[in-house]
Amino acid sequence: MRHSSSQATTALPYLLPALMVLALVGGVPLGLVAYYAVHDTFGGNVFVWVGADWFVKVLTSPEFYAALGRSLAFSLLVLSIQIPLGIFIALRMPKSGPLVAAGIVLLAIPMLTPQIVVGYLWKVMAAPETGLLTQALGAVGLTLDPNSVGWTWVLLVAMDTWHWTGLVVLLCYARLRTIPDAYYQAAAVDGAGRWAVFRHVQLPRLKLVLAIALLLRFMDSFTLYTEAYVITRGGPGLSTVFLSHELVQTGLIQFDLGEAGAMAVIYFLIVVVVSAFFYRLIVPARADEARR
């Protein structure tokens, strides 16, 4: 314990610049948002203390809960697709050879594509009559209806899956390559099938990277804004107005700074709670990895 404490004290001066930058770019904006959340303004930089009034308004707003529900539903939906799909692809990627490099590049390209470009790319592909995706679906007798809530959600999920499944694949693939061949040889001697090998050899060693993948993908999908706004503008109706859209609508368009500040604080607290939950999953998984 003394050795660990001494290391932490020695490392502190090297961390101070990063901590100062983090406080500047994270703490100052958050403090300003929190200030807005407990004040009302009537212009001219005149602020009046209102306490928790804005929080009460947000927490009693049906629109807030509707947007929160859509954001959570979207996150759970894409996670239920991307995590199993990422594991499946990682398990079937070659262990060596030129195809490995080609596969990694192909998986990385969507992740490196800017969010606004991804949104416009899929919007163009889903354009009525002329879009490549529309024509491909038409060739098999399906119609992509831009006014259908179901088709719109399918499009957003497909877009996000194309954009970020590669992250799950690369994390899982990197971890799978670290499993010694001796484990597979022992499983073969015991007559274990593919499912048994996955369950008892591969899956236990994927726990840490899967927890990290779940955290990263939940954070990104829960705060989705740019791609969805470019493709749907929140439609049809209000079916794709996520919590991020509701926040921007309230703060930047309606210019209700107090209500937007309270909503942003609540949004932030949700993210912190979820992050803490995943952190409690990651720490035991990391300790288990160290014991192995």
C-alpha positions as CSV (number, residue, x, y, z in Angstrom):
1,M,0.0,0.0,0.0
2,R,2.8,2.4,0.8
3,H,4.4,1.6,-2.5
4,S,1.2,2.3,-4.4
5,S,0.7,5.6,-2.5
6,S,4.2,6.7,-3.3
7,Q,3.7,5.9,-7.0
8,A,0.5,8.0,-7.0
9,T,2.2,10.9,-5.4
10,T,5.1,10.8,-7.9
11,A,2.7,10.6,-10.8
12,L,0.5,13.5,-9.6
13,P,2.7,16.4,-11.1
14,Y,2.5,14.7,-14.5
15,L,-1.3,14.5,-14.3
16,L,-1.8,18.1,-13.2
17,P,-1.7,19.6,-16.8
18,A,-4.3,17.1,-18.0
19,L,-6.5,17.7,-14.9
20,M,-6.3,21.4,-15.4
21,V,-7.4,21.1,-19.0
22,L,-10.2,18.7,-18.0
23,A,-11.4,21.2,-15.4
24,L,-11.3,24.0,-18.0
25,V,-13.1,22.2,-20.8
26,G,-15.4,20.1,-18.6
27,G,-15.9,21.7,-15.2
28,V,-16.4,25.3,-16.3
29,P,-19.1,24.6,-18.9
30,L,-20.8,22.2,-16.4
31,G,-20.7,24.8,-13.7
32,L,-22.2,27.4,-16.1
33,V,-25.0,25.0,-17.0
34,A,-25.7,24.3,-13.4
35,Y,-25.9,28.1,-12.7
36,Y,-28.5,28.5,-15.5
37,A,-30.5,25.5,-14.0
38,V,-31.2,27.4,-10.8
39,H,-31.7,30.8,-12.2
40,D,-34.1,32.6,-14.6
41,T,-33.0,35.4,-16.9
42,F,-34.9,38.2,-18.5
43,G,-32.2,39.5,-20.7
44,G,-29.4,42.0,-20.1
45,N,-27.4,39.4,-18.0
46,V,-29.9,39.7,-15.1
47,F,-30.3,36.4,-13.4
48,V,-32.9,35.7,-10.7
49,W,-32.6,32.7,-8.3
50,V,-35.5,30.2,-8.8
51,G,-34.0,27.2,-6.9
52,A,-35.4,23.9,-8.1
53,D,-38.3,25.3,-10.2
54,W,-36.7,24.3,-13.5
55,F,-35.9,20.8,-12.3
56,V,-39.6,20.4,-11.2
57,K,-40.8,21.6,-14.6
58,V,-38.5,19.2,-16.4
59,L,-39.3,16.2,-14.2
60,T,-43.0,16.8,-14.6
61,S,-42.9,17.3,-18.4
62,P,-44.3,14.4,-20.5
63,E,-42.1,15.5,-23.4
64,F,-39.0,14.9,-21.3
65,Y,-40.0,11.4,-20.4
66,A,-41.1,10.6,-23.9
67,A,-37.7,11.8,-25.3
68,L,-35.8,9.9,-22.5
69,G,-37.8,6.7,-23.3
70,R,-36.9,7.0,-27.0
71,S,-33.2,7.5,-26.2
72,L,-33.1,4.5,-23.8
73,A,-35.1,2.3,-26.3
74,F,-32.7,3.2,-29.1
75,S,-29.6,2.5,-26.9
76,L,-31.0,-0.9,-25.8
77,L,-32.0,-1.8,-29.3
78,V,-28.6,-1.1,-30.9
79,L,-26.7,-2.8,-28.0
80,S,-28.8,-5.9,-28.4
81,I,-27.7,-6.0,-32.1
82,Q,-24.2,-4.7,-32.1
83,I,-22.7,-6.7,-29.2
84,P,-23.7,-10.2,-30.4
85,L,-23.0,-9.2,-34.0
86,G,-19.5,-7.9,-33.0
87,I,-18.7,-11.1,-31.1
88,F,-19.9,-13.2,-34.1
89,I,-17.7,-11.3,-36.6
90,A,-14.7,-11.3,-34.3
91,L,-14.9,-15.1,-33.8
92,R,-14.9,-15.6,-37.6
93,M,-12.1,-13.3,-38.5
94,P,-8.9,-15.1,-39.7
95,K,-6.1,-15.3,-37.1
96,S,-3.4,-14.3,-39.5
97,G,-2.7,-13.5,-43.1
98,P,-3.4,-10.5,-45.4
99,L,-7.1,-10.7,-44.9
100,V,-6.7,-9.6,-41.3
101,A,-5.2,-6.2,-42.2
102,A,-7.9,-5.8,-44.9
103,G,-10.7,-6.6,-42.4
104,I,-9.4,-4.3,-39.8
105,V,-9.2,-1.4,-42.3
106,L,-12.7,-2.1,-43.5
107,L,-14.0,-2.2,-40.0
108,A,-12.2,1.1,-39.1
109,I,-13.4,3.1,-42.0
110,P,-17.0,3.6,-40.7
111,M,-15.7,4.6,-37.3
112,L,-13.4,7.2,-38.8
113,T,-16.2,8.8,-40.8
114,P,-17.5,12.0,-39.3
115,Q,-20.9,11.8,-37.8
116,I,-22.5,14.4,-40.0
117,V,-21.1,12.6,-43.1
118,V,-22.6,9.3,-41.9
119,G,-25.9,11.0,-41.5
120,Y,-25.9,12.5,-45.0
121,L,-24.6,9.3,-46.5
122,W,-27.5,7.3,-45.2
123,K,-29.9,10.0,-46.0
124,V,-28.8,9.9,-49.6
125,M,-29.0,6.1,-49.7
126,A,-32.5,6.2,-48.3
127,A,-33.7,9.0,-50.6
128,P,-37.1,8.1,-52.2
129,E,-36.8,6.5,-55.6
130,T,-33.2,7.4,-56.3
131,G,-31.5,6.1,-53.1
132,L,-29.3,3.0,-53.4
133,L,-30.9,1.5,-50.3
134,T,-34.4,2.3,-51.6
135,Q,-33.7,0.6,-54.9
136,A,-32.1,-2.4,-53.3
137,L,-35.1,-3.0,-51.1
138,G,-37.4,-2.4,-54.0
139,A,-35.6,-5.1,-56.0
140,V,-36.7,-7.7,-53.3
141,G,-40.2,-6.3,-53.0
142,L,-39.8,-4.0,-50.0
143,T,-40.6,-0.3,-49.8
144,L,-38.7,2.1,-47.6
145,D,-41.4,4.5,-46.5
146,P,-39.9,7.7,-45.1
147,N,-43.2,8.5,-43.4
148,S,-43.3,5.1,-41.5
149,V,-42.1,5.2,-37.9
150,G,-41.0,1.6,-38.1
151,W,-38.9,2.0,-41.3
152,T,-37.4,5.2,-39.8
153,W,-36.2,3.4,-36.7
154,V,-34.9,0.5,-38.8
155,L,-32.9,3.0,-40.9
156,L,-31.4,4.7,-37.8
157,V,-30.5,1.3,-36.2
158,A,-28.9,0.1,-39.4
159,M,-27.0,3.4,-39.7
160,D,-25.7,3.2,-36.2
161,T,-24.9,-0.5,-36.6
162,W,-22.8,0.2,-39.7
163,H,-21.1,3.0,-38.0
164,W,-20.0,1.4,-34.7
165,T,-20.2,-2.4,-34.8
166,G,-16.5,-2.3,-35.9
167,L,-15.6,-1.0,-32.5
168,V,-17.0,-4.1,-30.8
169,V,-15.4,-6.4,-33.4
170,L,-11.9,-4.9,-32.9
171,L,-12.1,-5.0,-29.1
172,C,-13.2,-8.6,-29.1
173,Y,-10.8,-9.6,-31.8
174,A,-7.8,-8.1,-30.0
175,R,-8.7,-9.9,-26.8
176,L,-9.3,-13.3,-28.6
177,R,-5.9,-13.1,-30.1
178,T,-4.3,-13.1,-26.7
179,I,-5.8,-16.4,-25.6
180,P,-3.0,-19.0,-25.6
181,D,-3.3,-21.9,-28.1
182,A,-2.8,-24.2,-25.1
183,Y,-6.4,-23.5,-24.1
184,Y,-7.8,-24.5,-27.4
185,Q,-5.6,-27.6,-27.5
186,A,-6.8,-28.7,-24.1
187,A,-10.4,-28.1,-25.2
188,A,-9.8,-30.3,-28.3
189,V,-8.4,-33.1,-26.1
190,D,-11.5,-32.9,-23.9
191,G,-13.7,-33.1,-27.0
192,A,-15.3,-29.7,-26.5
193,G,-17.4,-28.4,-29.3
194,R,-17.5,-24.9,-30.7
195,W,-20.2,-23.7,-28.3
196,A,-18.3,-25.2,-25.3
197,V,-15.1,-23.5,-26.3
198,F,-16.9,-20.2,-26.6
199,R,-18.6,-20.5,-23.3
200,H,-15.7,-21.8,-21.2
201,V,-12.6,-20.5,-22.9
202,Q,-13.5,-17.4,-25.0
203,L,-16.4,-15.7,-23.3
204,P,-14.8,-15.5,-19.8
205,R,-11.8,-13.7,-21.3
206,L,-14.1,-11.3,-23.2
207,K,-15.9,-10.0,-20.1
208,L,-13.6,-6.9,-19.6
209,V,-13.7,-5.8,-23.3
210,L,-17.4,-6.4,-23.5
211,A,-18.0,-4.3,-20.4
212,I,-16.0,-1.5,-22.0
213,A,-17.8,-1.9,-25.3
214,L,-21.1,-1.7,-23.6
215,L,-20.1,1.4,-21.8
216,L,-18.8,3.2,-24.9
217,R,-21.6,2.2,-27.1
218,F,-24.3,3.1,-24.6
219,M,-22.8,6.5,-24.0
220,D,-22.6,7.2,-27.7
221,S,-26.0,5.9,-28.6
222,F,-27.7,7.5,-25.7
223,T,-26.3,10.9,-26.7
224,L,-27.0,10.4,-30.4
225,Y,-27.9,13.7,-32.1
226,T,-26.1,14.6,-35.4
227,E,-26.8,11.5,-37.5
228,A,-30.4,11.2,-36.4
229,Y,-31.2,14.9,-36.9
230,V,-29.6,14.9,-40.4
231,I,-31.7,11.9,-41.5
232,T,-35.1,12.5,-39.8
233,R,-35.2,16.0,-38.2
234,G,-37.0,14.2,-35.4
235,G,-39.8,12.8,-37.6
236,P,-42.0,11.3,-38.6
237,G,-43.9,13.3,-36.1
238,L,-42.0,13.1,-32.8
239,S,-41.0,9.5,-33.2
240,T,-37.2,10.2,-33.4
241,V,-37.0,13.2,-31.1
242,F,-34.4,11.9,-28.6
243,L,-33.3,13.5,-25.4
244,S,-30.4,15.2,-27.1
245,H,-32.9,16.8,-29.6
246,E,-35.2,17.9,-26.9
247,L,-32.3,19.6,-25.1
248,V,-31.2,21.4,-28.2
249,Q,-34.7,22.4,-29.0
250,T,-35.2,23.8,-25.5
251,G,-31.9,25.6,-25.2
252,L,-30.9,26.8,-28.6
253,I,-34.2,27.2,-30.5
254,Q,-36.6,28.2,-27.7
255,F,-33.8,29.8,-25.8
256,D,-35.2,28.6,-22.4
257,L,-31.8,28.6,-20.7
258,G,-33.0,27.7,-17.3
259,E,-35.1,24.7,-18.4
260,A,-32.4,23.6,-20.8
261,G,-29.8,23.9,-18.0
262,A,-31.9,21.7,-15.6
263,M,-32.4,19.2,-18.4
264,A,-28.7,19.1,-19.2
265,V,-27.9,18.5,-15.5
266,I,-30.4,15.6,-15.3
267,Y,-29.0,14.2,-18.6
268,F,-25.5,14.4,-17.1
269,L,-26.5,12.7,-13.9
270,I,-28.1,9.8,-15.9
271,V,-24.8,9.4,-17.8
272,V,-22.8,9.4,-14.5
273,V,-25.1,6.8,-12.9
274,V,-24.8,4.5,-15.9
275,S,-21.1,5.0,-16.1
276,A,-20.8,4.2,-12.4
277,F,-22.8,1.0,-13.0
278,F,-20.5,-0.1,-15.8
279,Y,-17.5,0.8,-13.8
280,R,-18.6,-1.6,-11.1
281,L,-18.7,-4.2,-13.8
282,I,-15.3,-3.3,-15.3
283,V,-13.3,-3.4,-12.0
284,P,-14.1,-7.0,-11.1
285,A,-13.6,-8.1,-14.7
286,R,-10.2,-6.4,-14.7
287,A,-9.3,-8.1,-11.5
288,D,-10.3,-11.4,-12.9
289,E,-8.2,-10.7,-16.0
290,A,-5.2,-10.0,-13.7
291,R,-5.6,-13.2,-11.9
292,R,-5.6,-15.1,-15.2
